[in-house]
């Protein structure tokens, strides 16, 4: 792996593998919580907006859609945290001495 692309944060994760593992677990749980029922909520919101049109927008349907989009991006951020930690742990296991 090229060290050119490694950030300070990634190097820190590799060198602090126990904390990295704990952070990976936290990212996994938060991703699960943030994405729980997200597809069903998007579907219900779209149905509400399509069936009721402008009245649905005035009743907060558009704001709810925006909140769902933000929630989806929060879930993606936690997924990226999980994957970064996973990558750091694999990097450590594959390329570092465990002294």
C-alpha positions as CSV (number, residue, x, y, z in Angstrom):
1,X,0.0,0.0,0.0
2,X,1.3,3.4,-0.9
3,X,2.0,5.6,2.2
4,X,1.4,8.7,0.0
5,X,-2.3,8.3,0.6
6,X,-2.2,7.7,4.3
7,X,-3.5,10.6,6.5
8,X,-2.5,11.3,10.1
9,X,-5.8,9.9,11.2
10,X,-5.3,6.6,9.3
11,X,-1.7,6.3,10.7
12,X,-3.1,6.9,14.2
13,X,-5.8,4.2,13.7
14,X,-3.1,1.7,12.5
15,X,-0.9,2.4,15.5
16,X,-3.7,2.4,18.1
17,X,-5.4,-0.8,17.0
18,X,-7.5,-1.4,20.2
19,X,-9.0,2.1,20.0
20,X,-9.5,1.6,16.2
21,X,-11.4,-1.6,16.9
22,X,-13.6,0.1,19.5
23,X,-14.2,3.0,17.1
24,X,-15.1,0.5,14.3
25,X,-17.7,-1.1,16.6
26,X,-19.1,2.4,17.4
27,X,-19.3,3.2,13.7
28,X,-21.0,-0.1,12.9
29,X,-23.7,0.4,15.6
30,X,-24.3,4.1,14.7
31,X,-24.6,3.1,11.0
32,X,-27.2,0.5,11.9
33,X,-29.2,3.0,14.1
34,X,-29.0,5.8,11.5
35,X,-30.1,3.5,8.6
36,X,-32.8,1.6,10.5
37,X,-36.1,1.8,8.5
38,X,-34.6,4.5,6.3
39,X,-36.0,2.8,3.1
40,X,-39.5,2.5,4.6
41,X,-39.5,6.1,5.8
42,X,-38.4,7.4,2.3
43,X,-41.1,5.3,0.7
44,X,-43.8,6.5,3.1
45,X,-42.7,10.1,2.6
46,X,-42.7,9.8,-1.2
47,X,-46.1,8.3,-1.1
48,X,-47.4,11.1,1.1
49,X,-46.0,13.8,-1.1
50,X,-47.3,12.2,-4.3
51,X,-50.8,11.5,-3.0
52,X,-51.3,14.9,-1.4
53,X,-49.2,17.2,-3.5
54,X,-48.8,20.8,-2.3
55,X,-50.8,20.2,0.9
56,X,-48.2,17.5,1.9
57,X,-45.4,20.1,1.3
58,X,-47.2,22.6,3.4
59,X,-47.8,20.0,6.2
60,X,-44.0,19.4,6.4
61,X,-43.5,16.6,3.9
62,X,-40.7,18.5,2.2
63,X,-39.0,19.2,5.5
64,X,-39.3,15.6,6.5
65,X,-37.8,14.5,3.2
66,X,-34.8,16.9,3.8
67,X,-34.4,15.3,7.3
68,X,-34.4,11.9,5.8
69,X,-31.7,12.9,3.3
70,X,-29.6,14.3,6.1
71,X,-30.1,11.1,8.1
72,X,-29.0,9.1,5.1
73,X,-25.7,11.1,4.8
74,X,-25.1,10.7,8.5
75,X,-25.5,6.9,8.0
76,X,-23.0,7.1,5.1
77,X,-20.5,9.0,7.4
78,X,-20.7,6.3,10.0
79,X,-20.3,3.6,7.3
80,X,-17.1,5.3,6.1
81,X,-15.8,5.5,9.6
82,X,-16.4,1.7,10.0
83,X,-14.7,1.0,6.6
84,X,-11.7,3.2,7.4
85,X,-11.2,1.5,10.7
86,X,-11.6,-1.9,9.1
87,X,-9.0,-0.9,6.5
88,X,-6.6,0.3,9.2
89,X,-6.9,-3.0,11.1
90,X,-6.3,-5.0,8.0
91,X,-3.3,-2.9,7.1
92,X,-1.9,-3.5,10.6
93,X,-2.5,-7.2,10.5
94,X,-1.0,-7.5,7.0
95,X,2.0,-5.2,7.1
96,X,3.1,-4.5,10.7
97,X,5.1,-6.4,13.2
98,X,3.0,-7.1,16.3
99,X,5.7,-6.5,18.9
